[in-house]
Structures are given as C-alpha cells and as structure tokens.
Amino acid sequence: MKKNIQTMIKAATLMLLPMAFVACQSEQEVGTPLYPETGDNASQIAFVDNHAYGMKNHRLTAYAQAGSSAMLDIPTDTLKFYVQLTVPAEKDLAFKLKVDNAKLGKDLGDSYVVVDEEALKFETASVTVKQGQMKSEMPFRIVLNDKSKQLLELGETKKGLVAFTFESLDGIKISDKYNSYVWELNKEILWVNPKGSVDKLQTIDVQKYTVNCGYYGAPGSALSDGDITNFAKYMITENAYSYIKIDFKEETEFSALQLTPTGFIGGENLGNYFIKEVEIQGSSDGNTYSKLGVAVNSKAPTDKQEPWNIVFYSAQKVKSIRMKTVSTFQSSEIGSAVFLSELKVLK
C-alpha cells in the first residue's frame, strides 16, 4: 500500500512538471510569489514599481483654477514611481521616462481628455538601478505645469489623462504588462479668494434681498439691522431648507459676503459657534444651485466681534445664495448650533 502511494505521488509530480516549467518561462503576475523571479536562471525584466494600495499604477490628483482667471492652484505633491527589476542588476542600469498616451487605449469615453507634455514638468526623467540592486535609487518625479493651457482649458465635467512609460538605455527587456503609469487629473474652479479685500466694495441695499433668520427658514431683519447684539441661530445640517439663504428680488451681481460673529449672550460666548468652514452655493433661478466655493475662516472670533469677509475672485450673478455650514469653532457634528449676528452682501 505504501509503495502504491509513493508511485501515485511520483506520477502526479511528473504530470505537473511541464506546467510549472511553462509558467516560469512566461511573465508572471506582479505581486505573486513567482514575480519578481529570482535565481540564476531567471531573466532580467524591468517593470514599474507596483507596490501600491488601491488602484495599481494609477494616480488621481485634483488641482484648482482661481475663478475665471488664468491662475492655477497646483498641489505641491508630485507623481513619483520607481523602476524595479526581477533580478539584481549586474551593472548600473539607466532608464528614461517618456509620455506614451497610446497606453491609454482608444475607448476612453466622453468624460476624459488626453493631455501631453505641455501639462507637465519633469523633475526627474532619468533614473538608475545601481549594480546589485533591484530598484532604482530615485523615483521618476513629475509635477503639473501651473502655466499649462491644457490644464487651464480642461472643463470641470472632464478628467484629464496622461500615460507614462520608460525605456532602458542598456537594452534591458521592459515588462510587456507592467510598463506604464496613468495620471488622472480633476479640475475644480474656486471662486473664493482667500486673500481678497473688500476695501473698494460697496454694501448692497438690504431692501434688495431677504435672509432667512434662523434654520426654520423665515425671513427677518435680525442680520441686517446693524445691531450686533441681535443674532440668528442655524445648525450644521445636510437639509438644504435649513441653510443660511439669501434671496434677491432680481438677479444681482455680488463680489463678497461679510459675516459678523455673535458675542456674549447670557454669560456664554456664542462666538464659539461662529462659522469656521462654509460651502457657498449660487443659483440663477432659486431652484438649481451650483457650488461657488468653500471658505475657511482661519481667525477665531474675539470679543470685538470683527466681521469675516468672504471675497470672490470675480463678481457672481445670482438670484439666490445658500451657505452650508461645514463646521464652527466649536463643532463639526450634524445638529450643532451656528450663531450669526450680522450678514452683508457687497458688490
């Protein structure tokens, strides 16, 4: 019986040998035990470093345009990735980066726009894998070009795509499958100017609009009477009905909003419940709203109740404005109170 079992094992092993041999000769899946290959008989193949969590060899980056200007706000982080080898380099090996949008394929869909070198700056376009190493000493490094016409003209509803590959300057085989990296780009238009000034702006007559004085939605004069001891109470909410809302009697251009915090009421400092971050939305018909931008208040209120100015890069023509409080200096939890003493609209 024991002899029969050994015979069966030997037979099974012989049957598997051709399959294992074929598998070792073909390019294996990156990340599997068989890739990268090691050993004296393994072939040397260069591939893009694939040690990433989430989507492999793919990066998503968002950048912003300052209103309708030509100013682009480019993130400081860079796209970077290394070259790796399946076996240690026998000598120093050099590799060069290049754009190769053929790697993107043809069927990208209507949501994507292909960009090229004009949208980029190559900080490190050549790397070296040192002798005895399996990974390049430095990564390829690419940043977005803040003067790029392509990035400036990319629509908010579109996504930019660019693909990179690399070539060996020493004749090393490049992986057929893991030889590219894709950069996906999203643009957001920011209308809020964090460095803007209201010095040359004028206050719009309060008779030309109404404000809902409180989260219950009823219009009132508490925020436009010039009395900073009065206040309106709102809340952090996802219910649009309870946002701070300004309704103009007709379409109006405005350039800034001025919000004044509440002071001490009944011995409590309600300035702690002043807005720290707010999303501002605009509408031309009072029904459909679009995001105009997000404003962040970097200065906590004091007992002087100094107003906070939210200035836009250019005038916005709207019929209605909504302000969704994201957080106060006290909390960011849904249902938390928001207190406001005065609100002015400037042009």
TORKOL-4160 file (C-alpha; in steps of 0.2 Angstrom, whole numbers, padded with zeros to 4 digits, m for minus):
347
<pt num="1" X="0000" Y="0000" Z="0000"/>
<pt num="2" X="0014" Y="0012" Z="0005"/>
<pt num="3" X="0023" Y="0008" Z="m0012"/>
<pt num="4" X="0007" Y="0012" Z="m0022"/>
<pt num="5" X="0005" Y="0029" Z="m0013"/>
<pt num="6" X="0023" Y="0034" Z="m0017"/>
<pt num="7" X="0021" Y="0028" Z="m0035"/>
<pt num="8" X="0005" Y="0039" Z="m0037"/>
<pt num="9" X="0014" Y="0055" Z="m0029"/>
<pt num="10" X="0029" Y="0052" Z="m0042"/>
<pt num="11" X="0017" Y="0051" Z="m0056"/>
<pt num="12" X="0007" Y="0067" Z="m0051"/>
<pt num="13" X="0023" Y="0076" Z="m0049"/>
<pt num="14" X="0029" Y="0071" Z="m0067"/>
<pt num="15" X="0012" Y="0077" Z="m0074"/>
<pt num="16" X="0014" Y="0094" Z="m0066"/>
<pt num="17" X="0032" Y="0097" Z="m0071"/>
<pt num="18" X="0028" Y="0103" Z="m0089"/>
<pt num="19" X="0015" Y="0116" Z="m0082"/>
<pt num="20" X="0027" Y="0123" Z="m0069"/>
<pt num="21" X="0041" Y="0124" Z="m0082"/>
<pt num="22" X="0030" Y="0134" Z="m0094"/>
<pt num="23" X="0024" Y="0146" Z="m0080"/>
<pt num="24" X="0042" Y="0150" Z="m0075"/>
<pt num="25" X="0046" Y="0154" Z="m0093"/>
<pt num="26" X="0032" Y="0167" Z="m0096"/>
<pt num="27" X="0029" Y="0184" Z="m0087"/>
<pt num="28" X="0020" Y="0182" Z="m0071"/>
<pt num="29" X="0008" Y="0192" Z="m0062"/>
<pt num="30" X="0016" Y="0206" Z="m0052"/>
<pt num="31" X="0014" Y="0203" Z="m0033"/>
<pt num="32" X="0013" Y="0184" Z="m0035"/>
<pt num="33" X="0026" Y="0173" Z="m0027"/>
<pt num="34" X="0033" Y="0170" Z="m0045"/>
<pt num="35" X="0035" Y="0189" Z="m0049"/>
<pt num="36" X="0048" Y="0196" Z="m0047"/>
<pt num="37" X="0058" Y="0180" Z="m0051"/>
<pt num="38" X="0074" Y="0176" Z="m0043"/>
<pt num="39" X="0088" Y="0164" Z="m0046"/>
<pt num="40" X="0102" Y="0162" Z="m0058"/>
<pt num="41" X="0091" Y="0156" Z="m0072"/>
<pt num="42" X="0078" Y="0170" Z="m0070"/>
<pt num="43" X="0078" Y="0183" Z="m0085"/>
<pt num="44" X="0080" Y="0201" Z="m0081"/>
<pt num="45" X="0064" Y="0211" Z="m0084"/>
<pt num="46" X="0061" Y="0229" Z="m0079"/>
<pt num="47" X="0044" Y="0235" Z="m0073"/>
<pt num="48" X="0035" Y="0249" Z="m0065"/>
<pt num="49" X="0035" Y="0248" Z="m0046"/>
<pt num="50" X="0018" Y="0241" Z="m0042"/>
<pt num="51" X="0019" Y="0241" Z="m0023"/>
<pt num="52" X="0003" Y="0252" Z="m0021"/>
<pt num="53" X="m0013" Y="0250" Z="m0011"/>
<pt num="54" X="m0028" Y="0253" Z="m0020"/>
<pt num="55" X="m0028" Y="0256" Z="m0039"/>
<pt num="56" X="m0012" Y="0249" Z="m0046"/>
<pt num="57" X="0000" Y="0261" Z="m0057"/>
<pt num="58" X="m0014" Y="0274" Z="m0057"/>
<pt num="59" X="m0014" Y="0291" Z="m0048"/>
<pt num="60" X="m0028" Y="0304" Z="m0046"/>
<pt num="61" X="m0024" Y="0322" Z="m0042"/>
<pt num="62" X="m0035" Y="0337" Z="m0041"/>
<pt num="63" X="m0030" Y="0355" Z="m0045"/>
<pt num="64" X="m0039" Y="0371" Z="m0045"/>
<pt num="65" X="m0042" Y="0386" Z="m0056"/>
<pt num="66" X="m0044" Y="0403" Z="m0047"/>
<pt num="67" X="m0061" Y="0409" Z="m0054"/>
<pt num="68" X="m0061" Y="0414" Z="m0072"/>
<pt num="69" X="m0043" Y="0419" Z="m0071"/>
<pt num="70" X="m0028" Y="0410" Z="m0078"/>
<pt num="71" X="m0021" Y="0406" Z="m0061"/>
<pt num="72" X="m0019" Y="0388" Z="m0057"/>
<pt num="73" X="m0018" Y="0381" Z="m0039"/>
<pt num="74" X="m0006" Y="0366" Z="m0041"/>
<pt num="75" X="m0004" Y="0354" Z="m0027"/>
<pt num="76" X="0013" Y="0353" Z="m0020"/>
<pt num="77" X="0014" Y="0334" Z="m0021"/>
<pt num="78" X="0022" Y="0325" Z="m0036"/>
<pt num="79" X="0019" Y="0310" Z="m0046"/>
<pt num="80" X="0033" Y="0298" Z="m0042"/>
<pt num="81" X="0036" Y="0279" Z="m0046"/>
<pt num="82" X="0052" Y="0268" Z="m0046"/>
<pt num="83" X="0059" Y="0256" Z="m0059"/>
<pt num="84" X="0061" Y="0238" Z="m0052"/>
<pt num="85" X="0070" Y="0223" Z="m0059"/>
<pt num="86" X="0066" Y="0204" Z="m0057"/>
<pt num="87" X="0084" Y="0201" Z="m0053"/>
<pt num="88" X="0098" Y="0211" Z="m0046"/>
<pt num="89" X="0107" Y="0222" Z="m0059"/>
<pt num="90" X="0124" Y="0216" Z="m0064"/>
<pt num="91" X="0129" Y="0234" Z="m0068"/>
<pt num="92" X="0122" Y="0251" Z="m0066"/>
<pt num="93" X="0107" Y="0252" Z="m0077"/>
<pt num="94" X="0099" Y="0268" Z="m0084"/>
<pt num="95" X="0081" Y="0271" Z="m0088"/>
<pt num="96" X="0072" Y="0286" Z="m0096"/>
<pt num="97" X="0054" Y="0292" Z="m0094"/>
<pt num="98" X="0043" Y="0297" Z="m0108"/>
<pt num="99" X="0024" Y="0301" Z="m0111"/>
<pt num="100" X="0016" Y="0287" Z="m0121"/>
<pt num="101" X="m0003" Y="0290" Z="m0122"/>
<pt num="102" X="m0005" Y="0275" Z="m0133"/>
<pt num="103" X="m0005" Y="0266" Z="m0117"/>
<pt num="104" X="m0022" Y="0273" Z="m0113"/>
<pt num="105" X="m0031" Y="0264" Z="m0127"/>
<pt num="106" X="m0044" Y="0271" Z="m0139"/>
<pt num="107" X="m0061" Y="0270" Z="m0130"/>
<pt num="108" X="m0059" Y="0282" Z="m0116"/>
<pt num="109" X="m0077" Y="0289" Z="m0116"/>
<pt num="110" X="m0083" Y="0307" Z="m0117"/>
<pt num="111" X="m0078" Y="0311" Z="m0099"/>
<pt num="112" X="m0059" Y="0310" Z="m0102"/>
<pt num="113" X="m0047" Y="0322" Z="m0111"/>
<pt num="114" X="m0030" Y="0316" Z="m0115"/>
<pt num="115" X="m0016" Y="0329" Z="m0111"/>
<pt num="116" X="0003" Y="0328" Z="m0115"/>
<pt num="117" X="0020" Y="0335" Z="m0110"/>
<pt num="118" X="0013" Y="0353" Z="m0111"/>
<pt num="119" X="0003" Y="0350" Z="m0095"/>
<pt num="120" X="0019" Y="0343" Z="m0086"/>
<pt num="121" X="0036" Y="0347" Z="m0078"/>
<pt num="122" X="0048" Y="0333" Z="m0077"/>
<pt num="123" X="0058" Y="0335" Z="m0061"/>
<pt num="124" X="0067" Y="0318" Z="m0063"/>
<pt num="125" X="0066" Y="0310" Z="m0080"/>
<pt num="126" X="0081" Y="0298" Z="m0079"/>
<pt num="127" X="0084" Y="0285" Z="m0065"/>
<pt num="128" X="0097" Y="0272" Z="m0062"/>
<pt num="129" X="0096" Y="0255" Z="m0054"/>
<pt num="130" X="0113" Y="0253" Z="m0046"/>
<pt num="131" X="0124" Y="0237" Z="m0048"/>
<pt num="132" X="0117" Y="0223" Z="m0036"/>
<pt num="133" X="0101" Y="0232" Z="m0033"/>
<pt num="134" X="0083" Y="0228" Z="m0039"/>
<pt num="135" X="0075" Y="0245" Z="m0038"/>
<pt num="136" X="0080" Y="0262" Z="m0044"/>
<pt num="137" X="0089" Y="0273" Z="m0032"/>
<pt num="138" X="0077" Y="0288" Z="m0036"/>
<pt num="139" X="0060" Y="0288" Z="m0042"/>
<pt num="140" X="0054" Y="0297" Z="m0058"/>
<pt num="141" X="0046" Y="0313" Z="m0052"/>
<pt num="142" X="0033" Y="0323" Z="m0062"/>
<pt num="143" X="0023" Y="0339" Z="m0057"/>
<pt num="144" X="0009" Y="0348" Z="m0065"/>
<pt num="145" X="0013" Y="0364" Z="m0075"/>
<pt num="146" X="0005" Y="0379" Z="m0067"/>
<pt num="147" X="0006" Y="0388" Z="m0084"/>
<pt num="148" X="m0002" Y="0374" Z="m0094"/>
<pt num="149" X="m0015" Y="0379" Z="m0107"/>
<pt num="150" X="m0022" Y="0362" Z="m0107"/>
<pt num="151" X="m0025" Y="0361" Z="m0088"/>
<pt num="152" X="m0032" Y="0379" Z="m0089"/>
<pt num="153" X="m0045" Y="0374" Z="m0103"/>
<pt num="154" X="m0050" Y="0357" Z="m0095"/>
<pt num="155" X="m0068" Y="0358" Z="m0091"/>
<pt num="156" X="m0074" Y="0354" Z="m0073"/>
<pt num="157" X="m0085" Y="0340" Z="m0080"/>
<pt num="158" X="m0070" Y="0332" Z="m0089"/>
<pt num="159" X="m0055" Y="0322" Z="m0082"/>
<pt num="160" X="m0038" Y="0324" Z="m0089"/>
<pt num="161" X="m0027" Y="0308" Z="m0093"/>
<pt num="162" X="m0009" Y="0305" Z="m0097"/>
<pt num="163" X="0001" Y="0289" Z="m0098"/>
<pt num="164" X="0019" Y="0287" Z="m0094"/>
<pt num="165" X="0031" Y="0273" Z="m0099"/>
<pt num="166" X="0050" Y="0271" Z="m0099"/>
<pt num="167" X="0064" Y="0264" Z="m0109"/>
<pt num="168" X="0081" Y="0255" Z="m0105"/>
<pt num="169" X="0097" Y="0264" Z="m0111"/>
<pt num="170" X="0106" Y="0247" Z="m0109"/>
<pt num="171" X="0095" Y="0235" Z="m0119"/>
<pt num="172" X="0086" Y="0228" Z="m0103"/>
<pt num="173" X="0069" Y="0220" Z="m0108"/>
<pt num="174" X="0054" Y="0230" Z="m0102"/>
<pt num="175" X="0039" Y="0221" Z="m0095"/>
<pt num="176" X="0025" Y="0219" Z="m0108"/>
<pt num="177" X="0011" Y="0221" Z="m0095"/>
<pt num="178" X="0018" Y="0232" Z="m0081"/>
<pt num="179" X="0027" Y="0246" Z="m0091"/>
<pt num="180" X="0016" Y="0261" Z="m0088"/>
<pt num="181" X="0008" Y="0273" Z="m0076"/>
<pt num="182" X="m0008" Y="0283" Z="m0078"/>
<pt num="183" X="m0011" Y="0300" Z="m0071"/>
<pt num="184" X="m0029" Y="0306" Z="m0069"/>
<pt num="185" X="m0032" Y="0324" Z="m0067"/>
<pt num="186" X="m0048" Y="0333" Z="m0060"/>
<pt num="187" X="m0050" Y="0352" Z="m0060"/>
<pt num="188" X="m0061" Y="0362" Z="m0048"/>
<pt num="189" X="m0065" Y="0381" Z="m0051"/>
<pt num="190" X="m0063" Y="0390" Z="m0035"/>
<pt num="191" X="m0072" Y="0407" Z="m0034"/>
<pt num="192" X="m0067" Y="0411" Z="m0016"/>
<pt num="193" X="m0051" Y="0422" Z="m0015"/>
<pt num="194" X="m0044" Y="0419" Z="0002"/>
<pt num="195" X="m0033" Y="0434" Z="0000"/>
<pt num="196" X="m0047" Y="0445" Z="m0006"/>
<pt num="197" X="m0051" Y="0463" Z="0000"/>
<pt num="198" X="m0067" Y="0472" Z="0002"/>
<pt num="199" X="m0059" Y="0489" Z="0003"/>
<pt num="200" X="m0066" Y="0495" Z="m0014"/>
<pt num="201" X="m0083" Y="0486" Z="m0012"/>
<pt num="202" X="m0100" Y="0493" Z="m0008"/>
<pt num="203" X="m0114" Y="0486" Z="0003"/>
<pt num="204" X="m0129" Y="0481" Z="m0007"/>
<pt num="205" X="m0145" Y="0488" Z="0000"/>
<pt num="206" X="m0154" Y="0476" Z="0011"/>
<pt num="207" X="m0170" Y="0481" Z="0003"/>
<pt num="208" X="m0165" Y="0471" Z="m0012"/>
<pt num="209" X="m0164" Y="0454" Z="m0004"/>
<pt num="210" X="m0171" Y="0444" Z="0011"/>
<pt num="211" X="m0162" Y="0432" Z="0023"/>
<pt num="212" X="m0169" Y="0418" Z="0032"/>
<pt num="213" X="m0165" Y="0422" Z="0050"/>
<pt num="214" X="m0164" Y="0405" Z="0058"/>
<pt num="215" X="m0164" Y="0387" Z="0052"/>
<pt num="216" X="m0183" Y="0387" Z="0052"/>
<pt num="217" X="m0182" Y="0397" Z="0036"/>
<pt num="218" X="m0192" Y="0413" Z="0040"/>
<pt num="219" X="m0185" Y="0429" Z="0033"/>
<pt num="220" X="m0181" Y="0443" Z="0045"/>
<pt num="221" X="m0171" Y="0458" Z="0049"/>
<pt num="222" X="m0160" Y="0452" Z="0063"/>
<pt num="223" X="m0145" Y="0450" Z="0052"/>
<pt num="224" X="m0147" Y="0467" Z="0043"/>
<pt num="225" X="m0152" Y="0479" Z="0057"/>
<pt num="226" X="m0134" Y="0484" Z="0061"/>
<pt num="227" X="m0136" Y="0478" Z="0079"/>
<pt num="228" X="m0123" Y="0466" Z="0084"/>
<pt num="229" X="m0132" Y="0461" Z="0100"/>
<pt num="230" X="m0146" Y="0453" Z="0089"/>
<pt num="231" X="m0142" Y="0436" Z="0081"/>
<pt num="232" X="m0150" Y="0421" Z="0071"/>
<pt num="233" X="m0147" Y="0403" Z="0075"/>
<pt num="234" X="m0144" Y="0390" Z="0062"/>
<pt num="235" X="m0137" Y="0372" Z="0063"/>
<pt num="236" X="m0124" Y="0361" Z="0054"/>
<pt num="237" X="m0136" Y="0351" Z="0043"/>
<pt num="238" X="m0137" Y="0342" Z="0027"/>
<pt num="239" X="m0155" Y="0348" Z="0025"/>
<pt num="240" X="m0154" Y="0362" Z="0012"/>
<pt num="241" X="m0170" Y="0370" Z="0019"/>
<pt num="242" X="m0160" Y="0375" Z="0034"/>
<pt num="243" X="m0145" Y="0383" Z="0026"/>
<pt num="244" X="m0142" Y="0401" Z="0028"/>
<pt num="245" X="m0151" Y="0408" Z="0012"/>
<pt num="246" X="m0151" Y="0425" Z="0003"/>
<pt num="247" X="m0165" Y="0428" Z="m0010"/>
<pt num="248" X="m0163" Y="0443" Z="m0021"/>
<pt num="249" X="m0178" Y="0451" Z="m0029"/>
<pt num="250" X="m0169" Y="0450" Z="m0046"/>
<pt num="251" X="m0153" Y="0443" Z="m0052"/>
<pt num="252" X="m0139" Y="0453" Z="m0044"/>
<pt num="253" X="m0120" Y="0453" Z="m0045"/>
<pt num="254" X="m0111" Y="0452" Z="m0029"/>
<pt num="255" X="m0092" Y="0451" Z="m0025"/>
<pt num="256" X="m0091" Y="0447" Z="m0006"/>
<pt num="257" X="m0101" Y="0442" Z="0009"/>
<pt num="258" X="m0097" Y="0449" Z="0026"/>
<pt num="259" X="m0102" Y="0439" Z="0042"/>
<pt num="260" X="m0101" Y="0445" Z="0059"/>
<pt num="261" X="m0100" Y="0433" Z="0074"/>
<pt num="262" X="m0111" Y="0434" Z="0090"/>
<pt num="263" X="m0104" Y="0440" Z="0106"/>
<pt num="264" X="m0108" Y="0435" Z="0124"/>
<pt num="265" X="m0126" Y="0432" Z="0127"/>
<pt num="266" X="m0132" Y="0427" Z="0144"/>
<pt num="267" X="m0114" Y="0425" Z="0150"/>
<pt num="268" X="m0110" Y="0412" Z="0136"/>
<pt num="269" X="m0098" Y="0416" Z="0122"/>
<pt num="270" X="m0108" Y="0412" Z="0107"/>
<pt num="271" X="m0094" Y="0417" Z="0096"/>
<pt num="272" X="m0088" Y="0399" Z="0098"/>
<pt num="273" X="m0102" Y="0394" Z="0087"/>
<pt num="274" X="m0097" Y="0406" Z="0073"/>
<pt num="275" X="m0094" Y="0398" Z="0056"/>
<pt num="276" X="m0076" Y="0391" Z="0053"/>
<pt num="277" X="m0079" Y="0382" Z="0036"/>
<pt num="278" X="m0094" Y="0385" Z="0024"/>
<pt num="279" X="m0099" Y="0380" Z="0007"/>
<pt num="280" X="m0106" Y="0393" Z="m0004"/>
<pt num="281" X="m0119" Y="0389" Z="m0017"/>
<pt num="282" X="m0127" Y="0400" Z="m0030"/>
<pt num="283" X="m0142" Y="0399" Z="m0041"/>
<pt num="284" X="m0149" Y="0409" Z="m0056"/>
<pt num="285" X="m0167" Y="0404" Z="m0053"/>
<pt num="286" X="m0168" Y="0400" Z="m0035"/>
<pt num="287" X="m0171" Y="0381" Z="m0038"/>
<pt num="288" X="m0155" Y="0374" Z="m0045"/>
<pt num="289" X="m0139" Y="0378" Z="m0036"/>
<pt num="290" X="m0121" Y="0375" Z="m0040"/>
<pt num="291" X="m0105" Y="0376" Z="m0029"/>
<pt num="292" X="m0097" Y="0393" Z="m0029"/>
<pt num="293" X="m0083" Y="0388" Z="m0017"/>
<pt num="294" X="m0078" Y="0384" Z="0000"/>
<pt num="295" X="m0072" Y="0397" Z="0013"/>
<pt num="296" X="m0062" Y="0393" Z="0028"/>
<pt num="297" X="m0060" Y="0406" Z="0042"/>
<pt num="298" X="m0043" Y="0405" Z="0049"/>
<pt num="299" X="m0046" Y="0418" Z="0063"/>
<pt num="300" X="m0056" Y="0413" Z="0078"/>
<pt num="301" X="m0069" Y="0427" Z="0084"/>
<pt num="302" X="m0064" Y="0438" Z="0098"/>
<pt num="303" X="m0075" Y="0449" Z="0110"/>
<pt num="304" X="m0073" Y="0463" Z="0097"/>
<pt num="305" X="m0084" Y="0454" Z="0085"/>
<pt num="306" X="m0074" Y="0458" Z="0070"/>
<pt num="307" X="m0083" Y="0453" Z="0054"/>
<pt num="308" X="m0076" Y="0439" Z="0042"/>
<pt num="309" X="m0075" Y="0444" Z="0024"/>
<pt num="310" X="m0078" Y="0430" Z="0010"/>
<pt num="311" X="m0072" Y="0438" Z="m0006"/>
<pt num="312" X="m0073" Y="0431" Z="m0023"/>
<pt num="313" X="m0061" Y="0432" Z="m0037"/>
<pt num="314" X="m0074" Y="0439" Z="m0049"/>
<pt num="315" X="m0092" Y="0445" Z="m0047"/>
<pt num="316" X="m0105" Y="0432" Z="m0046"/>
<pt num="317" X="m0123" Y="0435" Z="m0054"/>
<pt num="318" X="m0136" Y="0425" Z="m0044"/>
<pt num="319" X="m0154" Y="0426" Z="m0039"/>
<pt num="320" X="m0151" Y="0416" Z="m0023"/>
<pt num="321" X="m0136" Y="0411" Z="m0012"/>
<pt num="322" X="m0136" Y="0397" Z="0000"/>
<pt num="323" X="m0122" Y="0394" Z="0014"/>
<pt num="324" X="m0120" Y="0377" Z="0020"/>
<pt num="325" X="m0110" Y="0377" Z="0037"/>
<pt num="326" X="m0097" Y="0363" Z="0037"/>
<pt num="327" X="m0090" Y="0367" Z="0054"/>
<pt num="328" X="m0090" Y="0380" Z="0068"/>
<pt num="329" X="m0076" Y="0384" Z="0080"/>
<pt num="330" X="m0085" Y="0373" Z="0092"/>
<pt num="331" X="m0090" Y="0358" Z="0082"/>
<pt num="332" X="m0092" Y="0349" Z="0065"/>
<pt num="333" X="m0106" Y="0337" Z="0071"/>
<pt num="334" X="m0123" Y="0337" Z="0062"/>
<pt num="335" X="m0136" Y="0346" Z="0073"/>
<pt num="336" X="m0123" Y="0358" Z="0081"/>
<pt num="337" X="m0128" Y="0376" Z="0083"/>
<pt num="338" X="m0122" Y="0390" Z="0072"/>
<pt num="339" X="m0124" Y="0408" Z="0078"/>
<pt num="340" X="m0123" Y="0423" Z="0067"/>
<pt num="341" X="m0125" Y="0442" Z="0072"/>
<pt num="342" X="m0124" Y="0451" Z="0055"/>
<pt num="343" X="m0124" Y="0447" Z="0037"/>
<pt num="344" X="m0120" Y="0459" Z="0022"/>
<pt num="345" X="m0118" Y="0457" Z="0004"/>
<pt num="346" X="m0106" Y="0468" Z="m0006"/>
<pt num="347" X="m0103" Y="0472" Z="m0024"/>
